[in-house]
Amino acid sequence: MTTILDAVPDDDELGVPAARLRSAELERQIHERPGRFRALTGDRPTGRLHLGHYFGTLHNRVRLQNLGVDMMVLVADYQVLTDRDVADRLAEHVEDLVLDYLAVGVDPDRATVFTHSAVPALNQLLLPFLSLVSVAELGRNPTVKDEIAHSTQSAVSGLMFTYPVHQAADILFCKAGLVPVGQDQLPHLEVARTVARRFNSRYGPVFPEPEALLSAAPLLLGTDGGKMSKSRGNAIALAATADETARMIRGAKTDADRHITYDPVARPEVSSLVLLAALCLDRDPHEVAGEIGGRGAAALKAVVTDAVNDYFAPIRARRAGLALDRAHIRRVLRDGNEWANAIADDTLKEVREAMKALY
Ligand code: TRP
């Protein structure tokens, strides 16, 4: 029988072990001289962000921003169209995303929040970049393959197939050296690195090769044991109420062994719950599991629910306050877009110079 898990690419396929080692070294360098680095990361505005996003990347972005890294945060509105025909309620989702960012501590005075569609020069980079990758390479991308397997579209769109190249433009337009992401994004990082290398060797040095920065807890499973994802209905939203949170955790999949342990390989569902509690409590997951021991899944779920609701209470309160000032949200985006355009225009000029396409 095929299950959802079969389609999830494994660690080696994604290159996780090497990326983890490299991330540790990058962390050392960031701590030495944070001002040397520009980081770019982003999200598709398809609704509210969830706890997987938070511990996978949001938390890390805020940390980097606070250390003094130049943070670019992209609201990837064009990327929404990869797995659906129409971007429903887009403006609302964009605002929701910005609200989530601000609630978790992204600070518009120190970070740039912007959208794809407002930065024409970024999008123009897609054309020369597409010429640098083969159709066969695009077809091998494990994350895209996984998304195609889960897509509800009747046909695979050209954008689904090529969006990793567009994502390379997201990263390269601002010459970001660091890309803080979860491990499912590693294949896309490889595309961006390949595009940078090939562009430079074909036309001359313009782009630095970006590197992934994996955070400590990149993979939380959804409440059904599959990859946490809004569209699979298995994700706890950042902005969920305490009751909604409790309900979702109560319904989460566990296993038949009453004794709670932390063993992500043998017991992925139980371990993911343990990990979630441990992250919120800033504790070691083995210890958290050990304390619950033989009290079973119900006790585990009670611990997780309290931990999540306590941790997110201030973030949820801040979000509710910010939601009252939509004009502020729009201002944050307008300023971010203006700055992103200035950067993108400069880069496109360099690209056209390198391609001898200045007329
Ligand atoms: N693909 C990312 C996601 O689905 C979002 C994204 C778009 C992104 N452009 C990016 C992430 C550039 C990192 C860098 O979550």
Residues whose N, C-alpha, C, O or C-beta is under 5 A from the ligand:
A	BS01	LIG	L40 T41 G42 D43 R44 A76 Q167 D170
